[in-house]
Every structure is written in C-alpha cells, then in structure tokens.
C-alpha cells in the first residue's frame, strides 16, 4: 500500500489486500445508500417505539400500584376515623 502511494498508483491499485475503493460520489447519496439509510432509520424507529412502549407500560403499572395503595390507605384511614368518632 505504501509502495503504491509512492508510485502514485494507490487509488487504482487492486492488488493491495486492505484496499477500499474511495467513494465515487462524495457528498452525494446514491439510491443504494439512500435505501440502506432508510432501512437503518426504520430499524432505529422500531427500536425506539419498543423502548417507549416498554417505558409507558412500566409507568402505567407503577401508577396502578400507587392507586391501589392509596385506595387501601383511604379505607384504613376511614375505618380509623370511624373508630375515633364512635368513642
């Protein structure tokens, strides 16, 4: 690779084992690149929706537990007040 660079043949050299063809359209997105990008965005979006759904489910579960605890606490408080008033 270094030798090819010295002789000026590097960009066209196909014999180098680690040679990667430079982008033939720098700064411009081709259809293949666009389709790959859109696929990646779709996967990312599905992952985000799954995470948001999981978080919302956890919040709803926590909220329903706190409502049950409040209802139980309210019943206990009412029973305690009744006992105090009946004395």
N, C-alpha and C positions, 0 to 999 in steps of 0.2 A: 504494500500500500504506500509506504513512504517512498519507495523507488518510483512508483508510478506518478506520485505527486512531483517528484523531482524532474521527471522527464515530461511532465505536462499531460500524461495520458490518464490520469486518475478518474476523471468523470466518465470516460468511455471504457475503462478497464473492467472487463467481466471476469477476469481470472482471479482477482483478489477474493479470498474466502468471506470476508466481512463487508464486502461492497454492498451498499444500499443505494439504489437509484435515487438521485435527487428528485424532488417534486417538479414535475414537468409544467405545472400550472401554479406557481407560487402566488398566494394571495387570492386565488380563485377556487371556488368549491365546485368540483365536478359532480355529476349525477351520482356516481358511486359513493363519493364522500358524503354527499347530502343524504342519500338513503341510509348509509351507515349511521350518520349523525341522528337522523330521525328515529332509527331503531334504538339507539342508545337513549334518546330522550324518552321514548316510550317505556323502556325498561326502568329508567330512573323514576318516571311518573308513577308507574305501578308500585314500585317500592315505597315511594312517598305516601301514596294512598293507603297502602297496607299499614305503614307505621302510624299514620294519622288515625286510621280506624282502630288500631290496637290501643292507642292512647285515649281515644274517645271512649272506648269500651271500658278501660280501666277507670276513667273518671266517672262514668255512669255507675259502675259497680261501687266505687267509693262513696258516691253520693247516695245511692240507695241504702248502703250500710249506715251512713250517718243519719238518714231519715228514720230508719228503724230504731236506731239508738235513741233519737230524740223522742220518738213516739213512746218507747218503753220508759224513758226518763219522765215524760209528761204524765204517764199513767201512774208511776210511782209517786210523783210529786202530788198528784191529785189525791191519791189514796192517803198520803201523809197529811195533807190539809184536812181531809175529811176526819181523820182520827183526831187532829188537834181541835177541830171545831166541835166535835161531839163530846169532848171532855167537859 
